[in-house]
């Protein structure tokens, strides 16, 4: 899948192992690199749905976003490139039709509550 980033700072972090290691620490940086590789190697979002990392749709104020686990409690948060997000008549998102994404953040969104 094609991956873009919400801002240059996040893009630079994701593409520079030294910056990633300094900012995130060894464990989180290693897992982030793995998650990005999983996403890059996928053709659609459906391809990662059942991989380790707990890829999942978010809800409430983050509806339309997805998350996957890094080290607890941190998540990689992203949105599909497709606008509108492909969905069926019941409003469920169609993962197999999502072929690109934008990384929004690395965050502990449970802390926001």
C-alpha positions as CSV (number, residue, x, y, z in Angstrom):
1,X,0.0,0.0,0.0
2,X,1.0,3.6,-0.5
3,X,1.7,5.3,2.8
4,X,1.8,9.0,3.4
5,X,2.3,11.0,6.5
6,X,0.2,13.8,8.1
7,X,3.2,16.1,8.5
8,X,6.9,16.3,7.6
9,X,8.1,15.7,11.2
10,X,6.3,12.3,11.3
11,X,7.5,11.4,7.8
12,X,11.1,12.2,8.8
13,X,10.8,10.2,12.0
14,X,9.4,7.2,10.1
15,X,12.2,7.3,7.5
16,X,15.2,7.9,9.7
17,X,16.1,5.0,12.0
18,X,18.3,7.1,14.2
19,X,15.6,9.7,14.7
20,X,13.1,7.0,15.4
21,X,15.3,5.3,17.9
22,X,16.1,8.6,19.7
23,X,12.4,9.7,19.8
24,X,10.7,6.4,20.5
25,X,13.2,4.1,22.2
26,X,14.3,0.7,20.9
27,X,11.2,-1.3,21.5
28,X,8.6,1.1,20.1
29,X,10.9,2.0,17.1
30,X,11.4,-1.7,16.3
31,X,7.6,-2.4,16.4
32,X,6.8,0.8,14.4
33,X,9.3,-0.3,11.7
34,X,7.5,-3.7,11.6
35,X,4.0,-2.2,11.4
36,X,5.1,0.2,8.6
37,X,6.6,-2.8,6.7
38,X,3.4,-4.8,7.1
39,X,1.4,-1.9,5.7
40,X,3.8,-1.2,2.8
41,X,3.8,-4.9,1.8
42,X,0.0,-5.2,1.8
43,X,-2.0,-4.6,-1.3
44,X,-5.1,-3.6,0.7
45,X,-5.9,-3.0,4.4
46,X,-7.6,-6.4,4.5
47,X,-4.2,-8.0,4.1
48,X,-3.1,-6.8,7.5
49,X,-6.4,-7.3,9.3
50,X,-5.4,-10.6,11.0
51,X,-1.7,-10.0,11.3
52,X,-0.1,-9.4,14.7
53,X,-0.6,-5.8,15.7
54,X,-4.4,-5.8,16.3
55,X,-5.3,-3.6,13.3
56,X,-8.7,-2.2,14.1
57,X,-11.3,0.5,13.3
58,X,-11.6,3.3,15.9
59,X,-14.9,4.7,17.0
60,X,-16.5,7.7,18.6
61,X,-14.5,10.9,17.9
62,X,-12.0,8.8,16.0
63,X,-14.5,7.2,13.6
64,X,-12.9,6.8,10.2
65,X,-9.5,6.2,11.7
66,X,-7.7,2.9,12.3
67,X,-5.2,1.9,14.9
68,X,-2.6,-0.8,15.4
69,X,-0.7,-1.7,18.5
70,X,2.9,-0.6,19.1
71,X,4.1,-1.1,22.7
72,X,1.3,-0.7,25.2
73,X,-0.4,1.8,25.5
74,X,0.8,3.4,22.2
75,X,-0.8,3.0,18.8
76,X,-0.1,3.9,15.2
77,X,-3.1,5.8,14.0
78,X,-4.0,6.2,10.3
79,X,-6.8,7.0,7.8
80,X,-7.5,5.7,4.4
81,X,-6.6,7.8,1.3
82,X,-10.0,6.9,-0.2
83,X,-12.6,9.7,0.2
84,X,-15.2,8.8,1.0
85,X,-14.1,5.6,2.9
86,X,-15.5,2.6,1.0
87,X,-18.5,1.2,3.0
88,X,-21.4,-1.1,2.4
89,X,-25.1,-0.4,2.7
90,X,-24.9,-1.1,6.5
91,X,-22.2,1.5,6.9
92,X,-19.4,-1.0,7.6
93,X,-16.0,-0.1,6.1
94,X,-14.8,-2.3,3.3
95,X,-11.2,-3.0,4.2
96,X,-10.4,-4.8,0.9
97,X,-11.1,-1.6,-1.0
98,X,-8.6,0.5,1.0
99,X,-5.3,0.7,-0.9
100,X,-3.5,3.6,0.7
101,X,-3.3,5.4,4.0
102,X,-2.0,8.4,5.8
103,X,-0.3,8.0,9.1
104,X,-1.7,10.6,11.5
105,X,0.0,10.0,14.8
106,X,1.8,7.7,17.3
107,X,-0.3,8.2,20.4
108,X,-1.8,6.8,23.6
109,X,-5.3,7.8,22.6
110,X,-6.8,6.3,25.8
111,X,-5.0,9.0,27.8
112,X,-7.1,11.6,25.9
113,X,-10.2,10.7,27.8
